[in-house]
Amino acid sequence: MTALLNDTLLRALRREPTTHTPIWLMRQAGRYLPEYNVVRQRAGSFMKLCQTPELATEVTLQPLERFRLDAAILFSDILTIPDAMGLGLEFADGEGPRFSRPLRDETDVARLTVPDMAKLRYVFDAVSSIKRALVGRLPLLGFAGSPFTLACYMIEGAGSADFSRVRRMLYARPDLLHRILDVNTESVAEYLSQQIAHGADAVMLFDTWGGLLAHEAYEQFSASCMRSVVERVRAMHASVPVIVFTKGGGQWLERIADIGCDAVGIDWTTDIGAARRRIGARVAIQGNLDPIALLSTPKVIESQARAILAAAGNEPGHVFNLGHGIVPSTPVENVEALVECVHQATGRPDFDARATYREMAENRAPRGSSRS
């Protein structure tokens, strides 16, 4: 693998000394950026944006044109896998994802199979395209939803506050849920492995809804599946770092660290200093500014960021991030204030790649248009 000009994130994930604390942000390419909204409109739909590698590449690079970030993350969606399984994914404006053919009975579950990865070629082509566009400057993160989080949408058919249908199945028909999770586990492992084969330098499992589970159910229905995914990915790509993030999973940090991942992501409800003391130096830790803090002022953001950095300590193995994704109403200048604060407080990167990406952006802009 070609050496990166800025490999700070990868070194932090391996708990090696770094010149500064690396920072990337969940949902760093998204609706808070005006240029993203222009491309989204041009694409015609969110799914079309995800399924067009050239456009996915463009929006992946957009935050790198503005901010001194330490990584790019593939622009895609966690629900591409169940869509490839034939569940009929749709995104209605203002309503979020919805499946036209959710898993509602034994027959639906029996029909479920691991999708042909050729149906997800657009994702892997986007990874390859982004990797070329990064021209060796920064690492590229790939990702997938955890098997349990995917099951939540596949069974419920849409987003939900409590995913009660899924949790009822857990108690009434655990055999059906285990069948879904087995298929999802194999699918996610192959999906991540393909992303790595096409150029991803590290990957992340988003266990967005694992925090809804009862204490013992978490191990049985979420952690065990993620452990199997990590083992399968490791068997094919032993040196590629894996991050595991369970939103609302602060009570299970030790279990998550034992999954075999390189880094544990934490949300804003967990004290990062206490988290470090609990899991020690065996894995890196990622987090954990409350995304809503970015709706405040640069002064407040700096105060909150410095508090997290102080609590995390000056030991190797901290990746600064939010406790969940950037919300669409976030002011762009506040994101820049956060990124600059983290770098000023911990030591700036050796180089600034933004000029390169801005140059590339100008080359992408249509004739007669201007980019700010």
C-alpha positions as CSV (number, residue, x, y, z in Angstrom):
1,M,0.0,0.0,0.0
2,T,1.4,3.4,-0.9
3,A,2.4,5.6,2.0
4,L,0.1,8.5,2.8
5,L,1.3,12.1,3.3
6,N,-1.0,12.3,6.3
7,D,-1.4,8.9,8.0
8,T,-2.1,10.4,11.5
9,L,-5.5,8.8,11.8
10,L,-4.2,5.3,11.0
11,R,-1.4,5.7,13.5
12,A,-3.8,6.9,16.2
13,L,-6.1,3.9,15.5
14,R,-3.0,1.7,16.0
15,R,-2.2,3.6,19.3
16,E,1.1,4.9,17.9
17,P,2.4,8.3,18.8
18,T,1.1,11.1,16.5
19,T,2.2,14.7,15.8
20,H,-1.4,15.9,16.6
21,T,-4.8,14.5,17.5
22,P,-6.5,13.5,14.2
23,I,-10.0,14.7,13.6
24,W,-12.7,13.6,11.2
25,L,-16.5,14.0,11.7
26,M,-19.4,11.6,11.3
27,R,-21.6,12.9,8.4
28,Q,-18.9,15.4,7.5
29,A,-20.2,15.4,3.9
30,G,-23.8,16.4,4.1
31,R,-26.7,18.9,4.1
32,Y,-24.9,21.5,6.3
33,L,-22.7,22.2,3.3
34,P,-24.3,24.4,0.6
35,E,-22.2,22.8,-2.2
36,Y,-23.5,19.4,-1.1
37,N,-27.1,20.6,-1.6
38,V,-26.2,21.7,-5.1
39,V,-24.9,18.3,-6.1
40,R,-27.8,16.6,-4.3
41,Q,-30.3,18.6,-6.4
42,R,-28.3,17.8,-9.6
43,A,-28.4,14.1,-8.7
44,G,-32.2,14.2,-8.4
45,S,-32.5,11.9,-5.4
46,F,-30.4,10.8,-2.5
47,M,-30.1,7.2,-3.8
48,K,-29.0,8.5,-7.2
49,L,-26.3,10.5,-5.5
50,C,-25.1,7.4,-3.6
51,Q,-25.3,5.2,-6.8
52,T,-23.3,7.6,-9.0
53,P,-19.6,7.1,-8.2
54,E,-18.6,10.5,-9.7
55,L,-21.1,12.4,-7.6
56,A,-20.3,10.3,-4.5
57,T,-16.7,11.2,-5.0
58,E,-17.5,14.9,-5.4
59,V,-19.4,15.2,-2.2
60,T,-16.9,13.1,-0.3
61,L,-14.2,15.6,-1.2
62,Q,-16.3,18.7,-0.4
63,P,-15.5,18.9,3.3
64,L,-11.8,18.4,2.5
65,E,-11.9,21.5,0.4
66,R,-13.0,23.5,3.4
67,F,-11.5,22.0,6.5
68,R,-8.2,20.6,7.6
69,L,-9.6,17.2,8.3
70,D,-7.4,14.1,8.7
71,A,-9.6,11.6,6.8
72,A,-12.2,11.3,4.1
73,I,-15.2,9.0,4.7
74,L,-17.0,7.3,1.8
75,F,-20.3,9.0,1.0
76,S,-22.9,6.3,1.0
77,D,-25.7,4.9,3.3
78,I,-25.8,2.0,5.7
79,L,-28.9,0.7,4.0
80,T,-27.3,-0.2,0.7
81,I,-27.0,-3.8,1.8
82,P,-30.7,-4.5,2.5
83,D,-31.6,-2.6,-0.7
84,A,-29.3,-5.1,-2.6
85,M,-31.3,-7.9,-0.8
86,G,-34.4,-6.7,-2.6
87,L,-36.2,-4.9,0.2
88,G,-36.9,-1.8,-2.0
89,L,-35.2,1.1,-0.3
90,E,-36.7,4.6,-0.8
91,F,-35.9,8.0,0.6
92,A,-38.8,10.4,0.7
93,D,-37.9,14.0,1.3
94,G,-38.3,14.9,4.9
95,E,-39.3,11.3,5.9
96,G,-36.1,9.3,5.9
97,P,-35.5,5.8,4.6
98,R,-38.4,3.4,4.0
99,F,-38.5,-0.2,2.7
100,S,-41.4,-1.2,0.5
101,R,-40.8,-4.9,1.3
102,P,-39.8,-5.2,5.0
103,L,-39.4,-8.5,6.8
104,R,-42.7,-9.1,8.5
105,D,-43.2,-12.9,8.7
106,E,-41.4,-16.3,8.6
107,T,-41.7,-16.5,4.8
108,D,-40.0,-13.1,4.3
109,V,-37.2,-14.2,6.6
110,A,-36.7,-17.6,4.9
111,R,-36.3,-15.9,1.5
112,L,-33.5,-13.6,2.8
113,T,-30.0,-14.2,1.4
114,V,-26.7,-12.6,1.2
115,P,-26.8,-10.2,-1.8
116,D,-24.7,-10.6,-4.8
117,M,-22.0,-8.0,-4.2
118,A,-22.2,-7.0,-7.9
119,K,-25.4,-5.2,-7.0
120,L,-23.2,-3.0,-4.8
121,R,-20.6,-2.3,-7.4
122,Y,-21.5,1.4,-7.4
123,V,-20.2,1.6,-3.8
124,F,-17.0,-0.2,-4.6
125,D,-16.5,2.0,-7.7
126,A,-17.0,5.0,-5.5
127,V,-14.3,3.8,-3.1
128,S,-11.9,3.4,-6.0
129,S,-12.8,6.8,-7.4
130,I,-12.4,8.6,-4.1
131,K,-9.1,6.8,-3.4
132,R,-7.7,8.0,-6.7
133,A,-9.0,11.5,-6.1
134,L,-7.3,11.6,-2.7
135,V,-3.9,11.2,-4.5
136,G,-2.3,9.7,-1.4
137,R,-2.8,12.6,0.8
138,L,-5.3,11.3,3.4
139,P,-6.8,8.0,4.4
140,L,-10.2,6.9,3.3
141,L,-12.7,5.4,5.7
142,G,-15.2,2.8,4.6
143,F,-18.2,1.8,6.7
144,A,-21.3,-0.4,7.2
145,G,-24.2,-0.6,9.5
146,S,-24.0,-3.3,12.2
147,P,-26.0,-6.5,11.6
148,F,-28.4,-5.5,14.3
149,T,-28.9,-1.9,13.1
150,L,-29.6,-3.2,9.6
151,A,-32.1,-5.6,11.0
152,C,-33.9,-2.8,12.8
153,Y,-34.7,-1.1,9.5
154,M,-35.3,-4.3,7.6
155,I,-38.0,-5.5,10.1
156,E,-39.5,-2.1,11.0
157,G,-39.6,-0.9,7.4
158,A,-38.5,2.6,8.4
159,G,-36.9,4.6,11.1
160,S,-38.5,4.4,14.6
161,A,-38.0,5.9,18.0
162,D,-37.9,2.5,19.8
163,F,-38.0,-0.2,17.0
164,S,-40.7,-2.0,19.0
165,R,-41.4,-4.5,16.2
166,V,-37.8,-5.6,16.2
167,R,-37.7,-6.0,20.0
168,R,-40.9,-7.9,20.0
169,M,-39.4,-10.4,17.6
170,L,-36.4,-10.6,19.8
171,Y,-38.5,-12.0,22.6
172,A,-41.3,-13.8,20.7
173,R,-39.3,-15.3,17.8
174,P,-35.5,-15.0,18.6
175,D,-34.9,-17.7,16.0
176,L,-36.2,-15.4,13.2
177,L,-34.1,-12.5,14.4
178,H,-31.0,-14.8,14.6
179,R,-31.6,-15.9,11.0
180,I,-31.7,-12.3,9.9
181,L,-28.6,-11.4,11.8
182,D,-26.7,-14.4,10.4
183,V,-27.4,-13.2,6.9
184,N,-26.5,-9.7,7.8
185,T,-23.3,-10.7,9.5
186,E,-22.0,-12.5,6.4
187,S,-23.2,-9.7,4.2
188,V,-21.5,-6.9,6.2
189,A,-18.2,-8.8,6.4
190,E,-18.1,-9.3,2.7
191,Y,-19.2,-5.7,2.0
192,L,-16.5,-4.2,4.2
193,S,-13.9,-6.6,2.8
194,Q,-14.8,-5.4,-0.7
195,Q,-14.5,-1.8,0.3
196,I,-11.0,-2.5,1.7
197,A,-10.1,-4.4,-1.5
198,H,-11.1,-1.3,-3.5
199,G,-9.0,1.1,-1.4
200,A,-10.5,1.8,2.0
201,D,-7.7,2.3,4.6
202,A,-9.9,1.7,7.6
203,V,-13.5,0.7,8.2
204,M,-16.2,1.5,10.8
205,L,-19.2,-0.4,12.0
206,F,-22.1,1.9,12.9
207,D,-24.2,0.1,15.6
208,T,-26.6,3.0,15.7
209,W,-29.4,1.1,17.5
210,G,-27.6,-1.3,19.7
211,G,-28.1,1.0,22.6
212,L,-31.8,0.1,22.6
213,L,-31.1,-3.4,23.7
214,A,-31.4,-4.8,27.2
215,H,-28.0,-5.6,28.9
216,E,-27.7,-9.3,28.1
217,A,-29.5,-8.9,24.7
218,Y,-26.8,-6.6,23.6
219,E,-24.2,-9.4,23.7
220,Q,-26.4,-11.9,22.0
221,F,-28.0,-9.8,19.3
222,S,-25.4,-7.1,18.5
223,A,-21.9,-7.6,20.0
224,S,-21.6,-11.2,19.0
225,C,-22.5,-10.3,15.4
226,M,-20.0,-7.5,15.3
227,R,-17.3,-9.8,16.7
228,S,-17.9,-12.2,13.9
229,V,-17.8,-9.4,11.3
230,V,-14.4,-8.2,12.7
231,E,-13.0,-11.7,12.7
232,R,-14.0,-12.3,9.1
233,V,-12.6,-8.9,8.0
234,R,-9.4,-9.6,9.9
235,A,-9.0,-13.0,8.2
236,M,-8.8,-11.2,4.8
237,H,-7.3,-7.8,5.8
238,A,-5.3,-8.3,9.0
239,S,-3.6,-4.9,9.0
240,V,-6.7,-2.6,8.3
241,P,-8.0,-0.8,11.4
242,V,-11.6,-1.4,12.4
243,I,-13.7,1.1,14.5
244,V,-16.8,0.0,16.3
245,F,-19.4,2.5,17.5
246,T,-22.5,1.7,19.5
247,K,-24.6,4.8,20.0
248,G,-25.8,4.6,23.6
249,G,-23.3,1.8,24.4
250,G,-21.3,3.5,27.1
251,Q,-22.2,0.7,29.6
252,W,-20.6,-1.9,27.4
253,L,-17.3,-0.4,26.6
254,E,-15.3,-3.4,27.9
255,R,-17.4,-5.7,25.7
256,I,-16.9,-3.6,22.7
257,A,-13.2,-3.4,23.2
258,D,-13.2,-7.2,23.4
259,I,-14.8,-7.5,20.0
260,G,-11.4,-7.4,18.4
261,C,-11.6,-3.9,17.0
262,D,-8.8,-1.3,16.9
263,A,-10.9,1.6,18.2
264,V,-14.1,2.1,20.2
265,G,-16.3,5.0,19.3
266,I,-18.3,6.7,22.1
267,D,-21.2,9.1,22.0
268,W,-21.4,12.3,24.0
269,T,-23.2,10.7,27.0
270,T,-20.0,8.9,28.0
271,D,-17.1,10.6,29.8
272,I,-14.1,10.0,27.6
273,G,-11.6,10.1,30.5
274,A,-13.6,7.4,32.4
275,A,-13.9,5.4,29.1
276,R,-10.1,5.5,28.7
277,R,-9.6,4.3,32.3
278,R,-12.1,1.4,31.8
279,I,-10.7,0.1,28.5
280,G,-7.1,1.1,29.1
281,A,-4.6,1.2,26.2
282,R,-5.6,-2.0,24.4
283,V,-7.7,-0.1,21.9
284,A,-7.9,3.5,20.6
285,I,-10.9,5.7,21.5
286,Q,-12.9,7.9,19.2
287,G,-15.2,10.8,20.2
288,N,-17.0,12.5,21.5
289,L,-18.4,16.1,21.2
290,D,-22.1,16.5,21.3
291,P,-23.2,17.4,17.7
292,I,-25.6,20.0,19.1
293,A,-22.6,21.9,20.6
294,L,-21.8,22.9,17.0
295,L,-25.0,25.0,17.0
296,S,-23.6,27.3,19.6
297,T,-20.6,29.7,19.2
298,P,-16.9,29.2,18.3
299,K,-16.0,30.1,21.9
300,V,-18.3,27.5,23.4
301,I,-17.1,24.9,20.8
302,E,-13.5,25.6,21.7
303,S,-14.2,25.2,25.4
304,Q,-16.1,21.9,24.9
305,A,-13.4,20.6,22.5
306,R,-10.5,21.4,24.9
307,A,-12.4,19.7,27.8
308,I,-12.6,16.5,25.7
309,L,-9.0,16.7,24.7
310,A,-7.9,17.2,28.4
311,A,-10.1,14.3,29.6
312,A,-8.8,12.0,26.9
313,G,-5.2,12.8,28.0
314,N,-2.1,13.0,26.1
315,E,-1.7,9.3,25.5
316,P,-1.6,7.8,22.0
317,G,-4.8,6.5,20.6
318,H,-7.4,9.3,20.6
319,V,-9.3,10.2,17.4
320,F,-11.4,13.4,17.9
321,N,-14.9,13.1,16.5
322,L,-18.5,14.0,17.3
323,G,-20.7,11.7,19.4
324,H,-22.9,11.2,16.4
325,G,-23.3,12.9,13.0
326,I,-23.4,16.6,12.1
327,V,-26.9,17.9,12.1
328,P,-28.0,19.7,8.9
329,S,-28.5,23.1,10.5
330,T,-24.9,23.3,11.7
331,P,-23.1,26.6,10.6
332,V,-20.1,25.8,8.4
333,E,-18.0,28.3,10.3
334,N,-18.5,26.4,13.5
335,V,-17.2,23.2,11.9
336,E,-14.1,25.1,10.8
337,A,-13.7,26.5,14.4
338,L,-13.8,22.9,15.8
339,V,-11.3,21.5,13.4
340,E,-8.9,24.4,13.9
341,C,-9.3,24.3,17.7
342,V,-8.4,20.6,17.8
343,H,-5.3,21.2,15.7
344,Q,-4.2,24.3,17.5
345,A,-4.6,22.6,20.8
346,T,-2.6,19.4,19.9
347,G,-0.2,20.4,17.0
348,R,-1.0,21.2,13.4
349,P,-0.6,18.6,10.6
350,D,2.6,18.8,8.7
351,F,0.8,20.0,5.5
352,D,-2.5,21.5,4.4
353,A,-4.2,19.5,1.7
354,R,-7.1,21.9,1.3
355,A,-5.5,23.8,-1.6
356,T,-5.2,20.7,-3.6
357,Y,-8.8,19.7,-3.1
358,R,-10.0,23.2,-3.9
359,E,-8.0,23.1,-7.1
360,M,-9.7,19.9,-8.0
361,A,-13.1,21.4,-7.1
362,E,-12.5,24.3,-9.5
363,N,-11.7,21.8,-12.2
364,R,-15.1,20.0,-11.4
365,A,-17.1,23.2,-11.5
366,P,-19.3,23.7,-14.6
367,R,-18.2,26.4,-17.1
368,G,-19.4,29.9,-16.1
369,S,-20.0,28.9,-12.5
370,S,-18.1,30.0,-9.4
371,R,-17.3,28.2,-6.2
372,S,-16.9,29.9,-2.9
